[in-house]
Amino acid sequence: MKILFRHETNASNYIYTGLSNALAAKGHDCVFWNQESVPAFDMFDSFEPEIFIGQGYNLDRATIKCLKSRPDIKVLLKVGCWGQVCSDVDIEKYPILN
């Protein structure tokens, strides 16, 4: 599987790095994406991930559009549901666990 990790600069970076290493050892194609360096549409169009792993607090409209345009993509988010992020996500269709 092709797995895209949203690059984090906080403690999640270490968690995601360990998870990426474990998944890569099992043969999965794992890539870290620095949103400040590569636009969302460029990253999603060039890599075509099957799984996206990130956090809700730093989702932007472009990333949400990329996720919505790929109905088969699996999304794993560490999220607290408040603010504009949640208004852009259909929580009936995509339940968010708090």
N, C-alpha and C positions, 0 to 999 in steps of 0.2 A: 504494500500500500504506500501511497505517496502522502506524507504527513507534513503539514506546514505548521510550524510553531511561530507565534508572534514573539519576537525578541523582547525580553524584559530586562530591566536594569536593577530590579529589586531581588528579593530572595527567590522569587519564582524562577529566575534565571537558573539557579542551581538545581531546582526541582525539574525544570524542563530539560536541562542538559542531561541529567541522569536518566530521565524517561526516554529522551532521544537516543542515548547510548544503548539502552536496553532494547528499544525497538529496532535500531539499526543492526544490533547483534542478531536479531531474529530475521533480518533480511529486508526490513522496510526502508524506504527511501525517505529520510528525514531532513528537512531544511529549516533553518532559522531565518526569519524575515525581519529586517530592520525597516520599519514603516517610515522612518525619517529619511532613509536612503533610496528606497524603491517604492514607487506608488502602488497602491493596492491592485489596481487593474493590471498593471504590468506583472506583478508577482503572481496573481491568480491565473492570468492568461498564459504566462510562460511555464509555470510549474504544474498547473491543473491538479491541485491537491484533492485527495479523497477524504482527508480528515484535516480540520483546522483546530488548533489548540491555542487558546489565548485567554484574555481576561476581559470582562465586560466594561471596566472603567475606562479603557482606552480604545474602545471600538469607535470608529468614525463612520460617517455616511458612506464613504467609498467602500470600506470593508463590508459593511452591512449589505450594500448593493451586490458586491461580489458573492457573498454568501447566499443571498436571496436568489441570485441568478443561477445557482447551482443546486437544484432541489435534491440531488443525490448525495451531496457532501454531508459528512457527519461533523458536528461541531461540539467541541468540549470547551466550555467557558467556566472560569472561576468568576462568579458574578454576584454582586449584591444588587438587587432589583430596585433601583430608584433613579429618578432623573430621566433625561431625554433618551438614554440608551434603551430603556424599557418601552418608551412610547413608540419606538421604531420596530419593535419585535412583537409579533403576534404570540402572546404567551399562552393562548389557547392551543395553537398549533405546535408551538415549541415551548413546552413547560419549563419554567426556570425554578430550580430548587434553591431555596435559601438555607 
